[in-house]
Amino acid sequence: MITTLPPFRSSIALPLLLASMACVSPGNSQVQSSPAQTPAKAAATAAAVPLPGRSTRSQVPAALETRLFDLWRTFPGKTGIAVRRIDGDWSLSHRGDQYFPQQSVSKLWVALTLLDKVDQGKVSLDDEIRIGPEDLTLFHQPMAARVKRDGEIVETVRSLLDQAITRSDNSANDALLRHAGGPDAVRDFIARNNLGQIRFGPGERLLQSQIAGIEWRQYMSEGRAFQAERSKQSYEARRKALYAYLKDPIDGASPDSITNALAKLARGELLSEESTRLILNVMSRTRSGPKRLKGGVPTGWQFAHKTGTGQVLPPISTGYNDIGIMTAPDGTRYAVVVMLADTTAPIPERMTLMQNVSRAVANTHRP
């Protein structure tokens, strides 16, 4: 039990908390007019809504802007919020242009890269992939129990895609990553489609071991071996490694870029119609994070999403995220992103923040 304030809290959490509650600098949050507006109209719009926020706007609901700003400025830690009306011409964000750790949110880019190869005829959803003990990763990997029991398993690409997104299985995702051509293939997909500030890391094993400040060894995939090895590190060594990751996340992405990517996906600009329909269906069945953004989505709305959760070094939790596409009963779609780079808030408070964001989007929706 920690009875004194650890040095990590004073060096990271407190400054970020103060920054999130202080006056916003241009680098954190800006107001921008829509490119289509005349200078006079842009000036009038900006003057009419003085709250800080990076926006392209002609019809941003004022109530939504006020609500999201209040949620953002009062939440402890480095918080990013972005909303884009996909079937419209506005977006709104706070810290929307800064890099946040993605963690398992990045599984979406692996899935899109693979489906792009399916569309090109280079990969089939029926391709079979063998997974043995040497292919296992760490943390959440439900398939590991079957591998341990049977020695090896064979899964189709379609099945692995479902497990990687709906259950956030790390080993399923790494198998898809290998089949897609590795990290460079994902980075190429991101670049070719102009998705902006979205980085892709080296894969689950190397990413998580780097965050923990240790060198990966395959035996760490067994049980809680990784956690045991990590616990051998001094608190200061772990703090230093985690601080370096938070300062410049190798898997970082900006909320604005993610809402833009989700909008492109929803509009069918990234994949074929069949593959777009497939991935959105899979995302709609995501099991993780039922009380994150999904918890605030009203009955009658549809929601397709992907969560992400990073490592914890008390009292700091990192990379607590949820991104998704909300669809109103009338068919209007919104890309919604909430990313917590680091926070000292307990899990129920993080969930409440996310629910309040998605609820605000629904409450201010107008056809």
QUIWOHU-V742176 format. One record per residue. N is the residue number from 0. RES is the residue in one small letter. SS is DSSP state (@ for helix, = for strand, . for the rest). OMEGA is omega in radians with two decimals (999 if undefined). D_FIRST is the distance of its C-alpha to the first C-alpha in whole Angstrom. Layout:
BEGIN
N;RES;SS;OMEGA;D_FIRST
N;RES;SS;OMEGA;D_FIRST
END
This chain:
BEGIN
0;m;.;3.14;0
1;i;.;-3.09;4
2;t;.;3.09;6
3;t;.;-3.13;9
4;l;.;-3.11;11
5;p;.;3.14;11
6;p;@;-3.12;15
7;f;@;-3.08;15
8;r;@;-3.10;15
9;s;@;-3.08;18
10;s;@;-3.10;20
11;i;@;-2.95;20
12;a;@;-3.08;19
13;l;@;3.09;20
14;p;@;-3.14;24
15;l;@;3.08;24
16;l;@;3.14;23
17;l;@;-3.14;26
18;a;@;-3.11;28
19;s;@;-3.10;28
20;m;@;-3.12;29
21;a;.;3.05;32
22;c;.;-3.00;35
23;v;.;3.09;36
24;s;.;-3.14;37
25;p;.;-3.12;40
26;g;.;-3.11;38
27;n;.;-2.99;35
28;s;.;-3.05;37
29;q;.;2.99;41
30;v;.;3.11;44
31;q;.;3.09;47
32;s;.;3.09;50
33;s;.;3.14;51
34;p;.;-3.08;54
35;a;.;-3.08;56
36;q;.;2.98;56
37;t;.;3.12;59
38;p;@;-3.12;58
39;a;@;-3.14;59
40;k;@;3.13;57
41;a;@;-3.13;54
42;a;@;-3.14;54
43;a;@;3.14;55
44;t;@;-3.13;52
45;a;@;-3.12;49
46;a;@;-3.10;51
47;a;@;-3.12;50
48;v;.;-2.98;47
49;p;.;-3.11;45
50;l;.;3.08;41
51;p;.;3.11;40
52;g;.;3.08;39
53;r;=;-3.04;41
54;s;=;2.79;44
55;t;=;-2.93;47
56;r;.;2.77;48
57;s;.;-3.11;52
58;q;.;3.13;50
59;v;.;3.11;46
60;p;.;-3.11;46
61;a;@;-3.14;45
62;a;@;3.11;43
63;l;@;-3.14;41
64;e;@;3.13;40
65;t;@;-3.09;39
66;r;@;-3.12;37
67;l;@;3.10;35
68;f;@;3.13;35
69;d;@;3.12;33
70;l;@;-3.07;31
71;w;@;-3.00;30
72;r;@;-3.06;30
73;t;@;-3.09;27
74;f;.;-3.08;25
75;p;.;3.11;22
76;g;.;3.13;22
77;k;=;-3.03;25
78;t;=;3.05;27
79;g;=;3.11;30
80;i;=;3.09;33
81;a;=;3.08;36
82;v;=;3.08;39
83;r;=;3.02;42
84;r;=;-3.05;45
85;i;.;3.14;46
86;d;.;-3.09;50
87;g;.;-3.04;50
88;d;.;3.12;50
89;w;.;3.02;47
90;s;=;-3.09;43
91;l;=;3.13;41
92;s;=;2.99;37
93;h;=;-2.95;35
94;r;.;-3.07;34
95;g;.;-3.09;36
96;d;.;-3.12;37
97;q;.;-3.14;34
98;y;.;3.07;32
99;f;=;3.05;29
100;p;=;3.14;27
101;q;.;-2.96;29
102;q;@;-3.00;27
103;s;@;2.98;29
104;v;@;-3.10;31
105;s;@;3.06;33
106;k;@;3.13;34
107;l;@;-3.11;37
108;w;@;3.05;38
109;v;@;-3.13;39
110;a;@;-3.12;40
111;l;@;3.11;43
112;t;@;-3.13;44
113;l;@;-3.13;44
114;l;@;3.04;46
115;d;@;3.10;48
116;k;@;3.03;49
117;v;@;3.12;50
118;d;@;3.14;52
119;q;.;-3.12;54
120;g;.;-3.12;55
121;k;.;-3.11;53
122;v;.;3.07;50
123;s;.;3.07;51
124;l;.;-3.14;48
125;d;.;3.05;50
126;d;.;3.12;49
127;e;=;-3.12;47
128;i;=;3.09;44
129;r;=;3.11;43
130;i;=;3.12;39
131;g;=;-3.12;38
132;p;@;-3.12;35
133;e;@;-3.12;36
134;d;@;-3.09;35
135;l;.;-3.10;32
136;t;.;-3.08;29
137;l;.;-3.12;25
138;f;.;-2.99;23
139;h;.;3.13;25
140;q;.;-3.10;28
141;p;.;-3.11;30
142;m;.;-3.11;33
143;a;@;3.14;31
144;a;@;3.12;32
145;r;@;3.09;35
146;v;@;3.13;36
147;k;@;-3.12;34
148;r;@;-3.00;36
149;d;@;-3.11;39
150;g;.;3.03;39
151;e;=;3.09;40
152;i;=;3.08;41
153;v;=;-3.11;43
154;e;=;3.03;43
155;t;=;3.07;45
156;v;@;3.14;44
157;r;@;3.14;44
158;s;@;3.13;42
159;l;@;3.10;39
160;l;@;3.13;40
161;d;@;-3.12;39
162;q;@;-3.12;36
163;a;@;-3.09;34
164;i;@;-3.03;35
165;t;@;-3.12;34
166;r;.;-3.14;31
167;s;.;-3.14;30
168;d;.;-3.08;31
169;n;@;-3.14;30
170;s;@;3.06;32
171;a;@;-3.13;35
172;n;@;3.13;35
173;d;@;3.08;35
174;a;@;3.08;38
175;l;@;3.14;40
176;l;@;3.11;39
177;r;@;-3.08;41
178;h;@;-3.13;44
179;a;@;3.14;44
180;g;.;3.07;44
181;g;.;-3.10;41
182;p;@;-3.12;39
183;d;@;3.12;42
184;a;@;3.12;44
185;v;@;3.12;41
186;r;@;3.11;41
187;d;@;3.11;45
188;f;@;3.13;45
189;i;@;-3.12;43
190;a;@;-3.10;45
191;r;@;-3.10;49
192;n;.;3.07;48
193;n;.;-3.12;47
194;l;.;2.99;43
195;g;.;-3.00;42
196;q;.;3.08;39
197;i;=;3.09;37
198;r;.;3.03;36
199;f;.;-3.05;35
200;g;.;-3.03;33
201;p;.;-3.03;34
202;g;.;-2.95;33
203;e;@;-3.04;29
204;r;@;-3.11;29
205;l;@;3.13;29
206;l;@;-3.06;28
207;q;@;3.11;24
208;s;@;3.09;24
209;q;@;3.12;25
210;i;@;-3.12;23
211;a;@;3.14;20
212;g;.;3.13;22
213;i;.;3.13;24
214;e;.;-3.07;27
215;w;.;2.97;28
216;r;.;-2.99;29
217;q;@;3.13;31
218;y;@;-3.13;29
219;m;@;3.11;25
220;s;@;-3.07;27
221;e;.;3.06;27
222;g;.;-3.14;24
223;r;.;-3.11;20
224;a;@;3.13;22
225;f;@;3.13;21
226;q;@;3.13;17
227;a;@;3.13;18
228;e;@;3.13;20
229;r;@;-3.10;18
230;s;@;3.10;15
231;k;.;3.11;17
232;q;.;3.04;17
233;s;.;3.11;16
234;y;@;-3.12;13
235;e;@;3.13;17
236;a;@;3.10;19
237;r;@;3.13;17
238;r;@;-3.12;17
239;k;@;-3.14;21
240;a;@;-3.12;22
241;l;@;3.11;20
242;y;@;3.12;22
243;a;@;3.12;25
244;y;@;-3.12;25
245;l;@;-3.13;24
246;k;@;-3.10;27
247;d;.;-3.02;30
248;p;.;-3.11;29
249;i;.;3.09;31
250;d;.;-3.04;31
251;g;=;3.04;31
252;a;=;3.11;34
253;s;.;3.11;35
254;p;@;3.13;35
255;d;@;-3.13;38
256;s;@;-3.14;39
257;i;@;3.10;38
258;t;@;3.09;39
259;n;@;3.13;43
260;a;@;3.11;42
261;l;@;3.11;41
262;a;@;3.10;45
263;k;@;3.11;47
264;l;@;-3.10;45
265;a;@;-3.12;46
266;r;.;3.11;50
267;g;.;-3.09;50
268;e;.;-3.10;51
269;l;.;-3.05;48
270;l;.;3.03;49
271;s;.;3.12;52
272;e;@;-3.12;53
273;e;@;-3.13;52
274;s;@;3.08;49
275;t;@;3.13;48
276;r;@;-3.13;48
277;l;@;-3.06;46
278;i;@;3.11;43
279;l;@;3.08;43
280;n;@;3.11;43
281;v;@;3.14;40
282;m;@;3.14;38
283;s;@;3.13;39
284;r;.;3.12;38
285;t;.;-3.12;34
286;r;.;-3.10;32
287;s;.;3.06;28
288;g;.;3.14;27
289;p;.;3.14;29
290;k;.;3.03;28
291;r;.;-3.14;28
292;l;@;-3.08;31
293;k;@;-3.10;33
294;g;@;3.13;31
295;g;@;-3.13;34
296;v;.;-3.05;37
297;p;.;3.01;39
298;t;.;-3.13;41
299;g;.;3.06;44
300;w;.;3.03;43
301;q;=;-3.13;42
302;f;=;3.07;39
303;a;=;-2.99;38
304;h;=;3.04;35
305;k;=;3.14;33
306;t;=;3.03;29
307;g;=;-3.13;27
308;t;.;-3.09;23
309;g;.;-3.11;21
310;q;.;-3.11;18
311;v;=;2.96;15
312;l;=;-2.99;13
313;p;.;0.09;10
314;p;.;-3.04;11
315;i;=;2.95;14
316;s;=;-3.04;16
317;t;=;3.00;20
318;g;=;3.12;23
319;y;=;-2.90;23
320;n;=;2.92;27
321;d;=;3.12;30
322;i;=;-3.14;33
323;g;=;3.13;36
324;i;=;3.08;40
325;m;=;3.12;40
326;t;=;-3.12;44
327;a;.;3.11;46
328;p;.;3.13;48
329;d;.;3.09;51
330;g;.;3.11;50
331;t;.;-3.06;48
332;r;=;3.10;45
333;y;=;2.96;42
334;a;=;-3.05;40
335;v;=;-3.10;37
336;v;=;2.97;34
337;v;=;-3.12;30
338;m;=;3.10;28
339;l;=;-3.13;24
340;a;=;3.05;24
341;d;=;3.14;20
342;t;=;3.01;19
343;t;.;-3.13;16
344;a;.;3.09;17
345;p;.;-3.05;16
346;i;@;3.13;18
347;p;@;3.13;21
348;e;@;3.09;21
349;r;@;3.12;22
350;m;@;-3.14;24
351;t;@;3.08;26
352;l;@;-3.10;27
353;m;@;3.10;29
354;q;@;3.13;30
355;n;@;3.11;32
356;v;@;-3.12;33
357;s;@;3.10;35
358;r;@;3.13;36
359;a;@;3.11;37
360;v;@;-3.12;39
361;a;@;-3.08;41
362;n;@;-3.12;42
363;t;.;-3.14;44
364;h;.;3.00;45
365;r;.;-3.11;49
366;p;.;999;52
END
